[in-house]
Amino acid sequence: MRQLILPFATAFACIGLFCFLPGSLLARQSTNATSLPIRGLAIAAPQTGEVDSFVSFMEEVLAPRGVNTLLLRVDFNYAYESHPELRDEEVLSKTEVKKLVAAADRHEIKLIPQINLLGHQSWASSLGNLLTVYPEFDETPHVQLPEEYEWPNPDGLYCKSYCPLHPEVHGVVFDLVDEIVEVFETDAFHAGMDEVFYIGDDRCPRCSGRDKAELFAGEVTRIRNHLRQTDTRLWIWGDRLIDGKTTGIGMWEASMNSTHRAIDLIPKDVVICDWHYERPDQMPVLFALKGFDVISCSWRKPEVAEMQVEDMLRYRTYQTPELKNRFQGVMLTVWSGAAAFMEGYTRYMASDTPAEEVQEEPWVTFVRMFGKN
């Protein structure tokens, strides 16, 4: 714990400095994200049959607004050849993925596929494909999914995790990772790893009694080392690396089960996607001070996203040369299907309703972050 005191003190001292910059300096900052190195959108990969409309959206909306990074949550929505037993019922074909790759290449958009690793192996009352097919990988097999899910619950169940120490789990998941990285022709992969509540469970024969931070760091490092063999860079969500108690951020956007100490145990070339949806929490400063490239991520609240853009521009302008380039940019995260987001965006742009009357929609945030033209 003592190791975190100085970095946090330094981080919040920097935050205080930013809060008291002269108004004239703040006024020079644009709230448009187009001048940042990374201008990203994270969204579910389109379903089969939606690819052509999504390609049009890339060409007519994303590229003209300067979006240059597209994080696609693929998970099991692909016709995997290595493990066809893990496919969703309807999946993207290789041909459809190549359409996305070609469109991204035409407009210099970096494609980053995501498969949720470690956590998010279930949702509500539904078990994910990995643990359905390979139940032996379950970190908490004694926790049964209820017919009707409620939070909170006696089991502390949010989402299931796989056991990071199971001797066969990486043979399966790394097959998927390698295949999806190859078909997307990319040098980056996002492993998710957010909201991991089940880790180091007391009843797990392999993980019981082990340090949760070391377990989390070990899994991050193992994935990173595997990707390095093909010069692929690992991206992850950053919430498990933040001390939820010290910061007051809590259990969702930060960790309350001691995984935060992994921030000092993982390789510094991991890219951190730091998501905060209710306030523009200044955690990018923490990650930059720890030596990581960091991206600030928003969702439904346009005013929060605008402040995150302002923060990133300010960090890159007024930080030291050693720090400023670690603040890489911003990303809008969308937690619906691609079709729903495209439809919402189209309705919004065609509507006469004043923007201030439209509340907490990701397409409004998108427009406020990346401009209307």
Secondary structure, 3 states (H helix, E strand, C coil): CHHHHHHHHHHHHHHHHHHCCCHHHHHCCCCCHHHCCEEEEEEECCCCCCHHHHHHHHHHHHHHHCCCEEEEECCCCECCCCCHHHCCCCCECHHHHHHHHHHHHHCCCEEEEEEEECCCCEECCEECHHHHHCHHHECCCCCCCCCCCCCCCCCCCCCCCECCCCCCHHHHHHHHHHHHHHHCCCCEEEEECCCCCCCCCCCCCCCCCCCHHHHHHHHHHHHHHHHHCCCCEEEEECHHHCEHHHHCCCCCCCECCCHHHHHHCCCCCCEEEEECCCCCCCHHHHHHHCCCCEEEEECCCHHHHHHHHHHHHHHHHHCCHHHHCCEEEEEEECCCCHHHHHHHHHHHHHCCCCHHHCCCCHHHHHHHHHCCC
